[in-house]
C-alpha cells in the first residue's frame, strides 16, 4: 500500500508541469500584447513557476518518505 501511495504522490509532478505550461502560455500571450510590461510579467511568471514546482517537490518528498518508512 505504501508503494501505491508513493506512486500517487509522485503524480503531483504532472499537475505542476501542466500548470507551468499554462502559465507560460499566458505569460507569452501577455508579453505579445504588451511588450513594455515584459519585466513585470516575467517576475510574476517566475514566482508562479516556483510555487508550482514546490508542490511537485513536496509530492516527491512524501513519496520518498512513504518508500523509506514502509
Secondary structure, DSSP 4 states (H G I P E B T S, - for coil): -HHHHHHHHHTHHHHHHHHHHHHHHHHHHHHHH-GGGHHHHHHHHHHHHHHHHHHHHHHHHHHHHHHHT-
